[in-house]
Amino acid sequence: MEHITFDQLPAVVAEIRDRLARIESSLNLINPINPSEVKNPLMTITEASDFLNLAKSTIYGMVCRNEIPVSKKGKKLYFDREELTYWVKKGRRKTTDEIQLEAEGYLNKFSKRRW
């Protein structure tokens, strides 16, 4: 690594700042950050409807049947973004290959000979 003198320091810091700005802009192109997601993890019924791509009436029915994670304060419903993401991922169905591997593992576990 090259030694930097005190006189070179302002130019080096400016170069680092420019590089960092380019890196940030590149990252934002890859995965843009929605400021509302960072500031407020709680969503209203309308935001949850948009997030899940479901009708409000469908979400109200799921809330009534306790099928979806929700918080209620007074008459307002609030949905946590992380809880909804986990809830959706929890409903993932296994592929045929995953089921086959699981079945083989189960059978191998109990088919070992015991002497």
Rosetta constraint file for C-alpha pairs under 8 A:
AtomPair CA 4 CA 8 HARMONIC 6.15 0.50
AtomPair CA 4 CA 9 HARMONIC 6.71 0.50
AtomPair CA 5 CA 9 HARMONIC 6.46 0.50
AtomPair CA 8 CA 12 HARMONIC 6.27 0.50
AtomPair CA 9 CA 13 HARMONIC 6.10 0.50
AtomPair CA 10 CA 14 HARMONIC 6.17 0.50
AtomPair CA 11 CA 15 HARMONIC 6.23 0.50
AtomPair CA 12 CA 16 HARMONIC 6.19 0.50
AtomPair CA 13 CA 17 HARMONIC 6.11 0.50
AtomPair CA 14 CA 18 HARMONIC 6.21 0.50
AtomPair CA 15 CA 19 HARMONIC 6.16 0.50
AtomPair CA 16 CA 20 HARMONIC 6.08 0.50
AtomPair CA 17 CA 21 HARMONIC 6.22 0.50
AtomPair CA 18 CA 22 HARMONIC 6.33 0.50
AtomPair CA 19 CA 23 HARMONIC 6.21 0.50
AtomPair CA 20 CA 24 HARMONIC 6.13 0.50
AtomPair CA 21 CA 25 HARMONIC 6.19 0.50
AtomPair CA 22 CA 26 HARMONIC 6.13 0.50
AtomPair CA 23 CA 27 HARMONIC 6.17 0.50
AtomPair CA 24 CA 28 HARMONIC 6.13 0.50
AtomPair CA 25 CA 29 HARMONIC 6.34 0.50
AtomPair CA 26 CA 30 HARMONIC 6.51 0.50
AtomPair CA 27 CA 31 HARMONIC 6.04 0.50
AtomPair CA 27 CA 32 HARMONIC 7.37 0.50
AtomPair CA 28 CA 32 HARMONIC 4.38 0.50
AtomPair CA 28 CA 33 HARMONIC 6.74 0.50
AtomPair CA 33 CA 37 HARMONIC 7.69 0.50
AtomPair CA 33 CA 38 HARMONIC 7.85 0.50
AtomPair CA 34 CA 38 HARMONIC 6.89 0.50
AtomPair CA 35 CA 39 HARMONIC 6.26 0.50
AtomPair CA 36 CA 40 HARMONIC 5.74 0.50
AtomPair CA 36 CA 41 HARMONIC 7.86 0.50
AtomPair CA 37 CA 41 HARMONIC 5.74 0.50
AtomPair CA 41 CA 80 HARMONIC 5.81 0.50
AtomPair CA 41 CA 81 HARMONIC 5.53 0.50
AtomPair CA 41 CA 82 HARMONIC 7.59 0.50
AtomPair CA 42 CA 78 HARMONIC 6.04 0.50
AtomPair CA 42 CA 79 HARMONIC 5.43 0.50
AtomPair CA 42 CA 80 HARMONIC 4.65 0.50
AtomPair CA 42 CA 81 HARMONIC 6.22 0.50
AtomPair CA 43 CA 47 HARMONIC 5.45 0.50
AtomPair CA 43 CA 48 HARMONIC 5.88 0.50
AtomPair CA 43 CA 78 HARMONIC 5.55 0.50
AtomPair CA 43 CA 79 HARMONIC 4.98 0.50
AtomPair CA 43 CA 80 HARMONIC 6.24 0.50
AtomPair CA 43 CA 81 HARMONIC 6.89 0.50
AtomPair CA 44 CA 48 HARMONIC 6.07 0.50
AtomPair CA 44 CA 76 HARMONIC 7.90 0.50
AtomPair CA 44 CA 77 HARMONIC 6.33 0.50
AtomPair CA 44 CA 78 HARMONIC 5.21 0.50
AtomPair CA 44 CA 79 HARMONIC 6.38 0.50
AtomPair CA 45 CA 49 HARMONIC 5.96 0.50
AtomPair CA 45 CA 56 HARMONIC 6.75 0.50
AtomPair CA 45 CA 59 HARMONIC 7.75 0.50
AtomPair CA 45 CA 77 HARMONIC 6.41 0.50
AtomPair CA 45 CA 78 HARMONIC 6.84 0.50
AtomPair CA 45 CA 79 HARMONIC 7.35 0.50
AtomPair CA 46 CA 50 HARMONIC 6.33 0.50
AtomPair CA 46 CA 56 HARMONIC 6.86 0.50
AtomPair CA 47 CA 51 HARMONIC 5.99 0.50
AtomPair CA 48 CA 52 HARMONIC 5.97 0.50
AtomPair CA 48 CA 79 HARMONIC 6.65 0.50
AtomPair CA 49 CA 53 HARMONIC 5.57 0.50
AtomPair CA 49 CA 54 HARMONIC 5.06 0.50
AtomPair CA 49 CA 55 HARMONIC 5.86 0.50
AtomPair CA 49 CA 56 HARMONIC 5.71 0.50
AtomPair CA 49 CA 59 HARMONIC 7.10 0.50
AtomPair CA 50 CA 54 HARMONIC 6.80 0.50
AtomPair CA 54 CA 58 HARMONIC 6.46 0.50
AtomPair CA 54 CA 59 HARMONIC 6.91 0.50
AtomPair CA 55 CA 59 HARMONIC 6.52 0.50
AtomPair CA 56 CA 60 HARMONIC 6.15 0.50
AtomPair CA 57 CA 61 HARMONIC 6.20 0.50
AtomPair CA 58 CA 62 HARMONIC 6.29 0.50
AtomPair CA 59 CA 63 HARMONIC 6.12 0.50
AtomPair CA 59 CA 68 HARMONIC 7.89 0.50
AtomPair CA 60 CA 64 HARMONIC 6.18 0.50
AtomPair CA 61 CA 65 HARMONIC 6.30 0.50
AtomPair CA 62 CA 66 HARMONIC 6.02 0.50
AtomPair CA 62 CA 67 HARMONIC 5.01 0.50
AtomPair CA 62 CA 68 HARMONIC 5.83 0.50
AtomPair CA 63 CA 67 HARMONIC 6.05 0.50
AtomPair CA 63 CA 68 HARMONIC 5.73 0.50
AtomPair CA 63 CA 69 HARMONIC 7.63 0.50
AtomPair CA 63 CA 70 HARMONIC 7.03 0.50
AtomPair CA 68 CA 84 HARMONIC 7.70 0.50
AtomPair CA 68 CA 87 HARMONIC 7.40 0.50
AtomPair CA 69 CA 79 HARMONIC 6.95 0.50
AtomPair CA 69 CA 80 HARMONIC 7.92 0.50
AtomPair CA 69 CA 83 HARMONIC 6.68 0.50
AtomPair CA 69 CA 84 HARMONIC 6.80 0.50
AtomPair CA 69 CA 87 HARMONIC 7.54 0.50
AtomPair CA 70 CA 77 HARMONIC 6.66 0.50
AtomPair CA 70 CA 78 HARMONIC 5.89 0.50
AtomPair CA 70 CA 79 HARMONIC 5.10 0.50
AtomPair CA 70 CA 80 HARMONIC 7.34 0.50
AtomPair CA 71 CA 77 HARMONIC 5.83 0.50
AtomPair CA 71 CA 78 HARMONIC 5.06 0.50
AtomPair CA 71 CA 79 HARMONIC 6.33 0.50
AtomPair CA 72 CA 76 HARMONIC 5.71 0.50
AtomPair CA 72 CA 77 HARMONIC 4.64 0.50
AtomPair CA 72 CA 78 HARMONIC 6.09 0.50
AtomPair CA 73 CA 77 HARMONIC 6.62 0.50
AtomPair CA 73 CA 78 HARMONIC 7.80 0.50
AtomPair CA 79 CA 83 HARMONIC 7.61 0.50
AtomPair CA 79 CA 84 HARMONIC 7.13 0.50
AtomPair CA 80 CA 84 HARMONIC 6.24 0.50
AtomPair CA 81 CA 85 HARMONIC 6.19 0.50
AtomPair CA 82 CA 86 HARMONIC 6.14 0.50
AtomPair CA 83 CA 87 HARMONIC 5.98 0.50
AtomPair CA 84 CA 88 HARMONIC 6.13 0.50
AtomPair CA 85 CA 89 HARMONIC 6.23 0.50
AtomPair CA 86 CA 90 HARMONIC 5.93 0.50
AtomPair CA 87 CA 91 HARMONIC 6.63 0.50
AtomPair CA 88 CA 92 HARMONIC 7.19 0.50
AtomPair CA 94 CA 98 HARMONIC 5.89 0.50
AtomPair CA 94 CA 99 HARMONIC 6.37 0.50
AtomPair CA 95 CA 99 HARMONIC 6.33 0.50
AtomPair CA 96 CA 100 HARMONIC 6.10 0.50
AtomPair CA 97 CA 101 HARMONIC 6.17 0.50
AtomPair CA 98 CA 102 HARMONIC 6.14 0.50
AtomPair CA 99 CA 103 HARMONIC 6.11 0.50
AtomPair CA 100 CA 104 HARMONIC 6.16 0.50
AtomPair CA 101 CA 105 HARMONIC 6.11 0.50
AtomPair CA 102 CA 106 HARMONIC 6.19 0.50
AtomPair CA 103 CA 107 HARMONIC 6.14 0.50
AtomPair CA 104 CA 108 HARMONIC 5.98 0.50
AtomPair CA 105 CA 109 HARMONIC 6.08 0.50
AtomPair CA 106 CA 110 HARMONIC 6.67 0.50
AtomPair CA 107 CA 111 HARMONIC 5.81 0.50
AtomPair CA 108 CA 112 HARMONIC 6.50 0.50
